[in-house]
Amino acid sequence: MTTSDYYLLDDTLPPDARAVRDRVRTFVDAEVLPVINDYWDRAEFPFPLVPKLAALGVVGGVIEGYGCPGLSRLAAGMVTREMSRGDGSVNTFLGVQTGLAMGSIALLGSEEQKARWLPAMAALDAIGAFALTEPGHGSDSVRLETTARRDGDGWVLDGAKRWIGNASIAQVVVVWARDVADGRVKAFVVEPGTEGAEGFTTELITGKIGKRAVWQPDVTLHGVRVPADHKLAGAESFHDATRVLTATRGGAAWESLGHAMAAYEIALEYATRREQFGKPIAGFQLVQHKLAGMLAEVTSMQLYCFRMAQLQEEGRFTGPMASLAKLHHARAARQVCLDARDVLGGNGLLLENHVARHLTDMEVVHTYEGTDHIQALIVGRDVTGIAAFS
């Protein structure tokens, strides 16, 4: 049995989610996998895939209206799972676009702001970015130092951001900054290349070991002017940034699942054809034990994700629930990818076998949206009622 769907969960998919799964899987097999290793190796973004991604009709995910597809939570999960099953860089590009940038505008923007930016972003005519993390503030991003001050009929932004996916190619960047007047964190839409935004500059971060085919630059904001109506209407505190991150943290769980499914299936297929000591290595007890353990983790991740989608549809999914899913999935998928690399031996080090890419991409997933340490503290606070961090 070569499938990683051991409990036949995909058999329960409703028609809409099944159609999305098949459409994205076909795209990944035909368009992504044949080219992505070369882009990844050269640390180049695969620009030719952008119009093809737009044609899939999945950009915008669960957002309804404004040219967005209004997918169910389960169908949106299929997009993330299948995309990351192919490649983490492409999935991150799409996740930043849909979940973080468009998600911020959809959740916190006024009707006018949604109508202004979302349709072009849904068509990928405008690429989005989400600027929260700073050089000195990752896990403690609540303490961000980028400032916003009123000046006449607009705002002026100053500061620095780091690891901002898509920022060097974006037309719409959601920047989180602290209002110097009241000390509260707010969000502003910066349109690089427009008048007043000359102080918005980027510098690519190089030398990454994972997610090499998506660009995540440093950003500098020096006297960047934005009109008053570019402040997102519903963004009045860091709690609003947390609302966006809670929604996307579930996406990190689906992504981890995709990486793990790919790694397991590659390892299983390899083990059945790779011969050592006169027989396929799949016939050895140690290899079978490893494969069974990998499948157990993949299956538990699938069950988490399907239940997570149900709770989201019912409006009962909480921030700590998202943290538990991210904690478990990033840790489990990281190990599954490592085990797959081990099954392939030296061949697991080669990009042509894809596992090395999934393994190093999972190192990135393990870190972003909060490491397992931070997620554990969020869950711990929820179950004990005692905060172990400020």
HELIX and SHEET records of a PDB file:
HELIX    1   1 LEU A    9  THR A   12  5                                   4    
HELIX    2   2 PRO A   15  PHE A   27  1                                  13    
HELIX    3   3 VAL A   28  VAL A   32  3                                   5    
HELIX    4   4 ILE A   36  ARG A   42  1                                   7    
HELIX    5   5 LEU A   49  ALA A   55  1                                   7    
HELIX    6   6 ARG A   73  GLY A   86  1                                  14    
HELIX    7   7 GLY A   88  GLY A   95  1                                   8    
HELIX    8   8 VAL A   96  MET A  102  3                                   7    
HELIX    9   9 GLY A  103  LEU A  108  1                                   6    
HELIX   10  10 GLU A  111  ALA A  122  1                                  12    
HELIX   11  11 SER A  141  ARG A  143  5                                   3    
HELIX   12  12 ALA A  167  ILE A  169  5                                   3    
HELIX   13  13 ALA A  228  HIS A  230  5                                   3    
HELIX   14  14 PHE A  238  ARG A  273  1                                  36    
HELIX   15  15 ILE A  281  GLY A  283  5                                   3    
HELIX   16  16 GLN A  285  GLU A  314  1                                  30    
HELIX   17  17 GLY A  319  VAL A  343  1                                  25    
HELIX   18  18 GLY A  345  LEU A  349  5                                   5    
HELIX   19  19 LEU A  351  ASN A  353  5                                   3    
HELIX   20  20 VAL A  355  THR A  367  1                                  13    
HELIX   21  21 ASP A  372  THR A  384  1                                  13    
SHEET    1   A 2 GLU A  64  GLY A  65  0                                        
SHEET    2   A 2 CYS A  68  PRO A  69 -1                                        
SHEET    1   B 6 GLY A 128  ALA A 131  0                                        
SHEET    2   B 6 VAL A 172  ASP A 179  1                                        
SHEET    3   B 6 THR A 147  ASP A 151  1                                        
SHEET    4   B 6 GLY A 154  LYS A 161 -1                                        
SHEET    5   B 6 ASP A 218  PRO A 227 -1                                        
SHEET    6   B 6 PHE A 200  GLU A 203 -1                                        
SHEET    1   C 3 GLY A 128  ALA A 131  0                                        
SHEET    2   C 3 VAL A 172  ASP A 179  1                                        
SHEET    3   C 3 VAL A 185  VAL A 190 -1                                        
SHEET    1   D 2 GLU A 275  GLN A 276  0                                        
SHEET    2   D 2 LYS A 279  PRO A 280 -1                                        
END                                                                             
